[in-house]
Amino acid sequence: MSAKAFHRMTKRAMKHLHEPGAHRWFRHDGPALGDAIELMFNPFHSVVESDGLSMTAPKPFAWIMLSKAVAIAPERGAAIDCAIDNDDTLLISGKSYRPESCRLLSHDLLEIELFEDRR
């Protein structure tokens, strides 16, 4: 029962907080044109402190529904932490990002730590 409630909350969050625009998921083992994907995105920087010295570092994050990722790439459903692979690329609002890590955040929401791909 509670899993159903969390799934509905994830769907509502994605509906209201998704990043506007067209985004593509280019899988290293997928089609060359990539797949359209709906996601939430935080491009902002985080403050890193070390020995009294602080600086900002880019730390973009994206959130994708696991069910949508598995619908696009069913072969990746078995290994949730590798559903979005390090060799993949996400094109978000015209900028290319590479996944650094991927983890299941909640019932149906993957959190992907990104870095800007400057190739």
C-alpha positions as CSV (number, residue, x, y, z in Angstrom):
1,M,0.0,0.0,0.0
2,S,2.7,2.5,0.9
3,A,4.7,1.7,-2.2
4,K,1.7,2.8,-4.3
5,A,1.5,6.1,-2.4
6,F,5.2,6.8,-2.9
7,H,4.9,5.9,-6.6
8,R,2.1,8.5,-7.0
9,M,4.2,11.1,-5.1
10,T,7.1,10.5,-7.5
11,K,4.8,10.9,-10.5
12,R,3.4,14.1,-9.1
13,A,6.9,15.5,-8.4
14,M,8.0,14.7,-11.9
15,K,4.9,16.3,-13.4
16,H,5.3,19.6,-11.5
17,L,9.1,19.9,-11.2
18,H,10.4,18.5,-14.5
19,E,12.9,20.5,-16.5
20,P,11.1,22.2,-19.4
21,G,12.4,21.5,-22.9
22,A,13.5,18.5,-24.9
23,H,16.1,16.3,-23.4
24,R,17.9,13.2,-24.8
25,W,19.5,10.2,-23.3
26,F,22.3,8.8,-25.5
27,R,23.1,5.3,-24.4
28,H,26.4,3.8,-25.5
29,D,24.5,0.7,-26.5
30,G,21.4,2.5,-27.8
31,P,20.3,4.3,-31.0
32,A,22.6,7.1,-32.3
33,L,19.7,9.6,-32.1
34,G,19.2,8.8,-28.4
35,D,15.8,8.7,-26.6
36,A,13.7,11.5,-25.4
37,I,13.6,11.5,-21.6
38,E,11.7,13.6,-18.9
39,L,13.8,14.6,-15.9
40,M,14.2,17.0,-13.1
41,F,17.5,18.9,-13.1
42,N,19.6,21.0,-10.7
43,P,22.5,22.7,-12.5
44,F,23.7,24.7,-9.5
45,H,27.1,24.7,-7.9
46,S,27.9,23.4,-4.4
47,V,30.3,25.0,-2.0
48,V,33.4,22.9,-1.2
49,E,35.4,23.7,1.9
50,S,38.8,22.3,2.8
51,D,41.1,23.6,5.5
52,G,39.3,27.0,5.8
53,L,39.3,27.6,2.0
54,S,36.0,27.5,0.3
55,M,35.2,27.5,-3.4
56,T,32.3,26.7,-5.6
57,A,32.3,23.5,-7.7
58,P,29.9,22.5,-10.4
59,K,27.7,19.7,-9.1
60,P,24.7,19.2,-11.4
61,F,22.2,16.5,-10.5
62,A,19.3,15.0,-12.6
63,W,16.5,12.8,-11.4
64,I,14.8,10.3,-13.7
65,M,11.9,7.9,-12.9
66,L,13.3,4.4,-12.9
67,S,10.2,3.1,-14.6
68,K,10.7,5.4,-17.5
69,A,14.4,4.5,-17.8
70,V,13.5,0.8,-17.8
71,A,10.8,1.3,-20.4
72,I,13.4,2.8,-22.7
73,A,16.2,0.3,-21.9
74,P,14.6,-2.8,-20.4
75,E,18.0,-4.6,-20.4
76,R,19.2,-2.2,-17.7
77,G,16.4,-2.9,-15.2
78,A,18.3,-5.7,-13.5
79,A,21.1,-3.5,-12.2
80,I,19.4,-0.3,-10.8
81,D,22.7,1.4,-9.9
82,C,23.8,1.0,-13.6
83,A,20.5,2.0,-15.2
84,I,22.2,5.2,-16.3
85,D,25.7,4.1,-17.2
86,N,28.9,6.2,-16.9
87,D,29.4,5.7,-20.7
88,D,26.0,7.4,-21.5
89,T,25.4,11.0,-22.2
90,L,22.4,13.2,-21.2
91,L,21.6,16.2,-23.3
92,I,19.9,18.7,-21.0
93,S,18.8,22.1,-22.3
94,G,21.4,21.9,-25.1
95,K,24.3,21.0,-22.8
96,S,25.9,17.6,-22.7
97,Y,26.4,15.9,-19.3
98,R,28.1,12.6,-18.4
99,P,26.8,10.6,-15.4
100,E,29.3,10.2,-12.6
101,S,27.1,8.1,-10.3
102,C,23.5,6.7,-10.2
103,R,21.5,5.5,-7.3
104,L,18.0,4.8,-6.4
105,L,16.8,7.7,-4.3
106,S,13.3,6.6,-3.5
107,H,10.7,4.1,-4.7
108,D,10.9,5.0,-8.4
109,L,13.4,7.9,-8.6
110,L,17.0,7.6,-9.8
111,E,19.4,10.4,-8.7
112,I,22.2,10.9,-11.2
113,E,25.3,13.0,-10.3
114,L,26.6,14.6,-13.5
115,F,29.6,16.5,-14.8
116,E,29.5,18.7,-17.9
117,D,30.9,16.9,-20.9
118,R,33.3,19.3,-22.7
119,R,34.3,17.0,-25.6
